[in-house]
Amino acid sequence: MTEAESNVKTTISVVYCKPGEKAETVEMEENLETMQAMVGGLIQEFFPFHSDTDPRYDDVALICNDEGKMLGLPLNRGIRGGDGQLQDIIAGDFFLCYAPIESEKFLSLPPDLEAKYKEKFDYPEQFFKTESGIESMKYAPGPEPKEVAMSR
């Protein structure tokens, strides 16, 4: 690789989610400094998605702040299992990208997966405790937030 090639900045398209805001598709530089700036600290990657019919779902990475909960960052979106049950809550900003095992770096989500996950995480969530555990409600952000229907 030449010096000129190593100075070329690679950008990727990701689904970016902030607490209290609608998800958006953004272009970002694919480097550690930009990723840390996007999530506000050290990054953690994990792969909470799965599909029996499309193995690409296993390669969708969620990148968040490694210390988001410990730092008391605002709760953002819930992660649900195949049965729709809440499994985890992401604290702070996060983004979704594509990270197939054979790749040494993060990639843009394929267009169909980008559309699916943008829709899935489009609306922010409000979390509350009930007798049966922690529940959430999606809402449309704005001066007067409105509840929206949840899809699985």
URBEL-V742778 format. One record per helix or strand of 2 or more residues. SS is the DSSP state (A for helix, B for strand). FROM is the first residue (numbers start at 1). LEN is the number of residues. If there is no record, write none. Layout:
# URBEL-V742778
ss:SS from:FROM len:LEN
ss:SS from:FROM len:LEN
This chain:
# URBEL-V742778
ss:A from:3 len:4
ss:B from:11 len:7
ss:B from:24 len:6
ss:A from:32 len:8
ss:B from:43 len:4
ss:A from:55 len:5
ss:B from:60 len:6
ss:B from:75 len:6
ss:B from:86 len:6
ss:B from:94 len:5
ss:A from:111 len:10
ss:B from:124 len:7
ss:B from:133 len:8
ss:B from:146 len:2
